[in-house]
Amino acid sequence: MDDASKIMIRPMTETDLDAVAAIEQASYTTPWIRDHFLNEITAGYSWPFVAVIKGVVVGYLCLMCLFEEAQILNIAVRPDFRGRGIARSLLKHAFHLALEQGAEFVALEVRSSNSVAISLYEQLGFSKTGIRARYYEHTEDAVLMEKSIKENQ
């Protein structure tokens, strides 16, 4: 089932932090702590936002924009809502927001073992640009990926 048409995407607020932290805990072996998300909310160069369906936070994305580069720092979808187009919607929202902030490309890093995420990123136009060896917990490589978002492409 595709829930993309039912998604409302809005800026992350402090009232979202319990739901965001729960999604983070369910999604990552070394999750961000609540204060990290709070810092993203208050930082002047960050644009964290959430995906909401029927009043429930089901996903989030933290975007940082500096000059021509936008960086996706964190993205996750609640496990019971995965495979419904939510991550794709969050990423497309990030592209529009980054472009509005003057970015020309979006970069991210992803675990080399996360083939589902890598496939989604490639479907959305990301290309692999490098590897950070043993980046995650000093054991797993990070795949570096970028996507151009220039308006005149």
MARBAMI-48741 format. One line per field, with one value per residue (C-alpha): x, y, z. Coordinates in pm, 1 decimal. Layout:
! residues N
X: (X ...)
Y: (Y ...)
Z: (Z ...)
END
This chain:
! residues 153
X: (0.0 132.1 63.0 243.5 -80.6 -181.1 146.5 175.5 534.0 608.9 899.9 1004.1 915.3 1004.5 667.2 775.3 1091.0 946.9 811.2 1128.1 1348.3 1137.5 1175.1 1548.2 1585.2 1398.3 1605.4 1971.2 2221.2 2385.9 2092.6 2108.2 1999.8 1703.6 1931.2 2086.9 1745.4 1679.8 2005.3 1890.5 1562.4 1744.5 2041.6 2013.9 2155.2 1939.0 1594.2 1460.7 1109.7 865.5 618.3 279.2 -11.7 -340.3 -161.9 109.9 478.3 585.2 920.8 1169.7 1461.8 1733.6 1875.6 2170.4 2236.7 2563.0 2630.3 2596.8 2580.5 2289.4 2360.4 2106.3 2221.1 1954.3 1641.6 1419.5 1067.4 878.1 927.8 554.6 523.6 821.7 772.6 485.8 663.5 728.2 1109.0 1071.8 836.1 1075.7 1366.3 1173.0 1075.9 1443.8 1540.0 1290.8 1393.6 1764.8 1707.5 1520.3 1823.6 2055.1 2204.5 2322.0 2363.8 2256.2 2500.9 2456.6 2628.6 2469.7 2580.1 2722.8 2491.8 2174.5 2085.4 1721.8 1825.7 2098.9 1846.5 1601.5 1874.3 1982.8 1619.9 1604.5 1918.9 2196.8 2533.5 2797.5 3095.1 3316.5 3359.9 3449.8 3616.9 3506.2 3300.1 3013.5 3123.9 3469.2 3355.2 3121.7 3193.3 2984.5 2891.1 2905.0 2636.1 2543.0 2265.0 2268.9 1961.1 2051.1 1736.0 1855.5 1917.6)
Y: (0.0 344.4 601.4 881.2 1062.2 1070.6 1213.6 1559.9 1680.7 1962.1 2099.7 1888.3 2039.8 1956.0 1784.1 1534.8 1427.9 1127.8 979.2 1064.9 911.5 593.2 562.3 627.7 357.4 106.7 195.0 221.1 20.6 343.7 586.0 958.9 1076.9 1310.1 1613.0 1561.8 1610.0 1908.7 2062.8 2007.9 2188.7 2492.8 2509.8 2786.4 2572.6 2263.7 2180.3 1872.9 1766.8 1486.2 1282.5 1255.9 1028.7 1078.5 1276.5 1013.4 1082.1 796.1 924.2 1208.3 1356.2 1592.7 1814.7 2051.1 2315.9 2506.4 2706.9 2483.4 2156.4 1996.8 1697.3 1441.4 1373.9 1128.1 966.8 692.2 557.1 370.7 -2.2 -73.7 200.8 107.1 25.2 271.9 560.7 765.2 778.0 873.7 1158.3 1278.4 1277.1 1464.6 1724.3 1753.6 1815.2 2103.0 2253.6 2226.2 2394.8 2678.1 2720.6 2756.6 2407.9 2259.2 1902.3 1672.1 1433.4 1148.5 843.5 503.7 169.8 -50.1 -331.2 -119.8 -234.2 -119.5 240.5 237.6 116.8 394.5 658.0 533.8 537.6 903.3 993.2 955.8 823.4 653.0 884.4 705.0 486.2 569.2 252.7 115.5 428.8 273.4 143.4 111.0 -206.3 -125.2 94.7 399.4 451.2 819.1 928.7 1256.4 1391.7 1713.6 1929.4 2226.8 2389.4 2396.8 2024.8)
Z: (0.0 -92.6 180.2 -4.6 -89.6 280.0 408.8 554.3 575.8 819.9 1023.6 1321.9 1659.3 2017.9 2058.8 1790.3 1971.6 2158.0 1834.4 1642.2 1912.9 1909.6 1530.5 1563.7 1831.0 1612.0 1303.9 1403.6 1605.8 1724.0 1736.5 1783.3 2125.3 2177.1 2231.0 1889.0 1728.2 1952.6 1826.6 1467.6 1542.4 1681.4 1440.6 1183.4 901.9 960.5 835.3 1016.0 919.4 984.8 783.3 951.4 865.0 1052.2 1324.2 1381.1 1309.5 1080.7 955.6 960.3 774.6 899.5 627.4 659.5 395.1 366.2 51.8 -256.5 -60.4 118.2 339.3 450.5 804.3 909.9 767.4 903.4 871.9 1141.4 1077.2 1041.0 774.8 556.7 189.8 147.0 -26.1 287.8 256.0 -110.8 -13.1 256.9 11.3 -257.9 1.7 97.5 -266.6 -296.7 34.5 -48.6 -383.2 -208.4 21.1 -279.5 -281.5 -608.5 -488.5 -206.8 -38.6 204.6 341.8 389.6 530.5 256.8 375.0 337.3 -14.0 17.8 91.2 -174.0 -432.5 -338.3 -356.4 -699.6 -820.6 -715.1 -909.9 -654.5 -771.1 -560.6 -521.5 -271.8 32.5 391.6 512.4 849.8 918.2 1116.0 1455.8 1297.0 1119.3 829.5 529.2 442.5 78.8 -17.0 -261.3 -432.4 -647.9 -847.7 -794.6 -1012.4 -1150.6 -1511.0 -1550.6)
END
